[in-house]
Amino acid sequence: MLGKLAHVGITIRNTEDSVKFYTEVLGLKLIDSMVMLGPQVEALTNIENAKLKVTYLNNSEDLQSPPIELIEFIGCKEFSKPYDKLSNIGISEVCFLVEDIDSTYENLRAKGVEFLSPPQYFDLTSQNCGKSKAVYFKDIDGNILELMEVL
C-alpha cells in the first residue's frame, strides 16, 4: 500500500533564513526551490489563496535518503508556535544520522545551535536495537531535530 518515504516537510517562517541555517549550519545541500499556487494548492492545503515557497535540501544530490522539504506560506502573517515539548501529539522530530555525534554537537553549539541536552548514550542491545548516542536540538523556528550516531 505505502511506498518509500518521499520527503519530510517542515513549515518555516522565512525561506532565506531557514536555507541559510540548514545549509551553512547543518551542512545540507540545496536541491531545488519553487513557488506553488493555484486551485490544486488551495485544495491540497485547505487554505484559500495559498501560495507556497517549497525548497528541497538533502545531504547529497543523489536523493538516496528522503529530502527535507521546507515550506513557507508566502504572505502568511500569523504563525502558531511549533511544539514546545516532545510529548505533544504529532511528529516530534526529524532525525539525522551522523558519524561522530560528539564533534557534531560541539561544532553546532559553537555556531549557536540550541540543544535540549548533551548527547545521551543508549544501550538497547537487549531489545535488538544496538547502541547509539542521540541528542535533540532546535532549528531557527523552534522545530525539534535530532542527531543520532549508531555505535
Residue pairs with C-beta under 8 A, 6 or more apart in sequence:
4 66
5 66
6 66
7 56
7 66
7 67
7 68
7 69
8 66
8 67
8 68
8 69
8 94
9 69
9 70
9 71
10 68
10 69
10 70
10 71
10 94
10 139
10 141
10 143
11 71
11 72
11 73
11 141
12 18
12 70
12 71
12 72
12 139
12 141
12 143
13 72
13 79
13 141
14 72
15 33
15 53
15 55
15 70
15 72
17 140
18 55
18 70
18 72
18 139
18 140
18 141
19 30
19 33
19 55
19 57
19 70
21 139
21 140
22 28
22 57
22 68
22 70
22 139
23 29
23 30
23 57
25 108
25 111
25 113
26 96
26 108
27 59
28 57
28 58
28 59
28 68
29 57
29 58
29 59
29 60
29 61
30 55
30 56
30 57
31 56
31 57
31 58
31 61
31 63
31 67
32 55
32 56
33 53
33 54
33 55
33 56
34 53
34 54
34 55
35 51
35 52
35 53
35 54
35 74
36 51
36 52
36 54
37 50
37 51
37 52
41 50
41 51
41 52
42 48
42 49
42 50
45 52
47 73
49 75
50 73
51 73
51 74
51 75
52 71
52 72
52 73
52 74
53 71
53 72
53 74
54 69
54 70
54 71
54 72
55 69
55 70
55 72
56 67
56 68
56 69
56 70
57 67
57 68
57 70
58 65
58 66
58 67
58 68
59 65
59 96
68 94
81 142
82 141
82 142
82 143
82 144
83 90
83 92
83 144
84 142
86 92
86 93
86 136
86 144
92 144
93 136
93 144
93 145
93 146
94 143
94 144
94 145
94 146
95 134
95 145
95 146
95 147
95 148
96 145
96 146
96 147
96 148
97 148
97 149
97 150
98 104
98 147
98 148
98 149
99 149
100 149
101 119
101 133
101 134
101 135
101 147
101 148
101 149
102 119
102 133
104 147
105 115
105 118
105 119
105 135
105 147
108 115
108 137
109 115
113 137
113 138
114 137
114 138
115 135
115 136
115 137
116 135
116 136
116 137
116 138
116 144
117 135
117 136
118 135
119 133
119 134
119 135
119 147
119 149
120 133
120 134
120 135
121 131
121 132
121 133
122 131
122 132
122 133
122 134
123 131
124 130
124 131
124 132
125 131
130 150
130 151
131 150
131 151
132 148
132 149
132 150
132 151
133 148
133 149
133 151
134 146
134 147
134 148
134 149
135 146
135 147
136 144
136 145
136 146
137 144
137 145
137 146
137 147
138 144
138 145
139 145
